Amino acid sequence: MEKSERVNLRIFILLFLLIILQNIFLFKGMFHSLAFAAIIAGTFYPFHNYLSAKLKLRDEFNALITTFIVTVLILIPLVFLLFQVSKEGVNLFSDIKSGMSVDEVKNFVFGDGPLAILLKKVINTLELDIDLNTIYENILGKLQNYSGKVFGTLNKIISDVFNFIFQFLIMIVAIFSLFLDGHKMKKFFFDLSPLPDDQEQMILEKFSQMNFVTLVCNGLGGVIQGVLAGLGFWLAGLNSIFLWTTVMIVLAFIPLVGISIVTIPACIYLFAIGQQSAAIMLFIYTSVIALIVENWFKPRFMGPRVKVNSLVLLFYIIAGMQTFGMAGIFYGPLLCTIFLAMVDLFNEHYLPKLYN
């Protein structure tokens, strides 16, 4: 290659990278909508192909019908959940505010509740020189501090409703476009990538498999755990059942810990207010549900599809949540799968060449 051609190539690459960065900046606000559209469309693309083969209509009508089905089955229920959770979040805000009052905290420390009695017995038995007033002031200060953070989070969720509606509409349009021109987009990115087509296809298949596992397998498992645990919450007399059920459905995506993030504090709360039997029964009930779903339902439903070590997946989800918020529950497993697929390609095709 002549010197002038090398210079032209470098200038072109520089300009091309600048254009890519500009596009990334331009679409930054729609990143989550487009990403979730790709996840949903990738999961339901086999169904779209099956439906298209059966209906034998024009591509536009096939894409429109599949998008409508996906919207009715998944996206509309999600919008309903959002508004219902926002409504119960406001009620929870009021309950927490009344529960954080000075009288309630004083009764918690000095009253006749089981934890107050236990605290006094421990101090008397161990002959500890502890001032209960100091404990009361510390607890009140901590609770008020944490309640402020909870209120701020709830207010942010409620204020994001209108933004969610806008992003929701973008997601529907993007899903329709992927169903309509998905094969063209695939060819475009395959041509753009320097990797051989078979390796690109392998990465795409791993991505699609993890899409299915994350969205369908974990989704169904999360719904089962969340709904059944929510039923247990209702029987135990807890409030904001819809809110906590939705939270547990989402948390069920997280391996190893899952719904225990909500159920264990709920059991402690029931024990603290004197409902020891309800606390013990709720703990046993939700633990059995989690064990059955995680160790029987999910393995049978997933079958031979892509599997990742639960601890590794947990780290990826935590890292994803730190970077992307709650969306990291979905992004983490996908990034983990792509990374592991690239490692497999490197070990199989490129590492041996380094030693030749």
Secondary structure in CASP SS format (residue, H / E / C, confidence):
PFRMAT SS
TARGET T0000
AUTHOR 0000-0000-0000
METHOD secondary structure of the structure
MODEL  1
M C 1.00
E C 1.00
K H 1.00
S H 1.00
E H 1.00
R H 1.00
V H 1.00
N H 1.00
L H 1.00
R H 1.00
I H 1.00
F H 1.00
I H 1.00
L H 1.00
L H 1.00
F H 1.00
L H 1.00
L H 1.00
I H 1.00
I H 1.00
L H 1.00
Q H 1.00
N H 1.00
I H 1.00
F H 1.00
L H 1.00
F C 1.00
K H 1.00
G H 1.00
M H 1.00
F H 1.00
H H 1.00
S H 1.00
L H 1.00
A H 1.00
F H 1.00
A H 1.00
A H 1.00
I H 1.00
I H 1.00
A H 1.00
G H 1.00
T H 1.00
F H 1.00
Y H 1.00
P H 1.00
F H 1.00
H H 1.00
N H 1.00
Y H 1.00
L H 1.00
S H 1.00
A H 1.00
K H 1.00
L H 1.00
K C 1.00
L C 1.00
R C 1.00
D H 1.00
E H 1.00
F H 1.00
N H 1.00
A H 1.00
L H 1.00
I H 1.00
T H 1.00
T H 1.00
F H 1.00
I H 1.00
V H 1.00
T H 1.00
V H 1.00
L H 1.00
I H 1.00
L H 1.00
I H 1.00
P H 1.00
L H 1.00
V H 1.00
F H 1.00
L H 1.00
L H 1.00
F H 1.00
Q H 1.00
V H 1.00
S H 1.00
K H 1.00
E H 1.00
G H 1.00
V H 1.00
N H 1.00
L H 1.00
F H 1.00
S H 1.00
D H 1.00
I H 1.00
K H 1.00
S H 1.00
G H 1.00
M C 1.00
S C 1.00
V H 1.00
D H 1.00
E H 1.00
V H 1.00
K H 1.00
N H 1.00
F H 1.00
V H 1.00
F H 1.00
G C 1.00
D C 1.00
G C 1.00
P H 1.00
L H 1.00
A H 1.00
I H 1.00
L H 1.00
L H 1.00
K H 1.00
K H 1.00
V H 1.00
I H 1.00
N H 1.00
T H 1.00
L C 1.00
E C 1.00
L C 1.00
D C 1.00
I C 1.00
D C 1.00
L H 1.00
N H 1.00
T H 1.00
I H 1.00
Y H 1.00
E H 1.00
N H 1.00
I H 1.00
L H 1.00
G H 1.00
K H 1.00
L H 1.00
Q H 1.00
N H 1.00
Y H 1.00
S H 1.00
G H 1.00
K H 1.00
V H 1.00
F H 1.00
G H 1.00
T H 1.00
L H 1.00
N H 1.00
K H 1.00
I H 1.00
I H 1.00
S H 1.00
D C 1.00
V H 1.00
F H 1.00
N H 1.00
F H 1.00
I H 1.00
F H 1.00
Q H 1.00
F H 1.00
L H 1.00
I H 1.00
M H 1.00
I H 1.00
V H 1.00
A H 1.00
I H 1.00
F H 1.00
S H 1.00
L H 1.00
F H 1.00
L H 1.00
D H 1.00
G H 1.00
H H 1.00
K H 1.00
M H 1.00
K H 1.00
K H 1.00
F H 1.00
F H 1.00
F H 1.00
D H 1.00
L H 1.00
S C 1.00
P C 1.00
L C 1.00
P C 1.00
D H 1.00
D H 1.00
Q H 1.00
E H 1.00
Q H 1.00
M H 1.00
I H 1.00
L H 1.00
E H 1.00
K H 1.00
F H 1.00
S H 1.00
Q H 1.00
M H 1.00
N H 1.00
F H 1.00
V H 1.00
T H 1.00
L H 1.00
V H 1.00
C H 1.00
N H 1.00
G H 1.00
L H 1.00
G H 1.00
G H 1.00
V H 1.00
I H 1.00
Q H 1.00
G H 1.00
V H 1.00
L H 1.00
A H 1.00
G H 1.00
L H 1.00
G H 1.00
F H 1.00
W H 1.00
L H 1.00
A C 1.00
G C 1.00
L C 1.00
N C 1.00
S C 1.00
I H 1.00
F H 1.00
L H 1.00
W H 1.00
T H 1.00
T H 1.00
V H 1.00
M H 1.00
I H 1.00
V H 1.00
L H 1.00
A C 1.00
F C 1.00
I C 1.00
P C 1.00
L C 1.00
V C 1.00
G C 1.00
I C 1.00
S H 1.00
I H 1.00
V H 1.00
T H 1.00
I H 1.00
P H 1.00
A H 1.00
C H 1.00
I H 1.00
Y H 1.00
L H 1.00
F H 1.00
A H 1.00
I C 1.00
G C 1.00
Q C 1.00
Q H 1.00
S H 1.00
A H 1.00
A H 1.00
I H 1.00
M H 1.00
L H 1.00
F H 1.00
I H 1.00
Y H 1.00
T H 1.00
S H 1.00
V H 1.00
I H 1.00
A H 1.00
L H 1.00
I H 1.00
V H 1.00
E H 1.00
N H 1.00
W H 1.00
F H 1.00
K H 1.00
P H 1.00
R H 1.00
F H 1.00
M H 1.00
G C 1.00
P C 1.00
R C 1.00
V C 1.00
K C 1.00
V C 1.00
N C 1.00
S H 1.00
L H 1.00
V H 1.00
L H 1.00
L H 1.00
F H 1.00
Y H 1.00
I H 1.00
I H 1.00
A H 1.00
G H 1.00
M H 1.00
Q H 1.00
T H 1.00
F H 1.00
G H 1.00
M H 1.00
A H 1.00
G H 1.00
I H 1.00
F H 1.00
Y H 1.00
G H 1.00
P H 1.00
L H 1.00
L H 1.00
C H 1.00
T H 1.00
I H 1.00
F H 1.00
L H 1.00
A H 1.00
M H 1.00
V H 1.00
D H 1.00
L H 1.00
F H 1.00
N H 1.00
E H 1.00
H H 1.00
Y H 1.00
L H 1.00
P H 1.00
K H 1.00
L H 1.00
Y C 1.00
N C 1.00
END
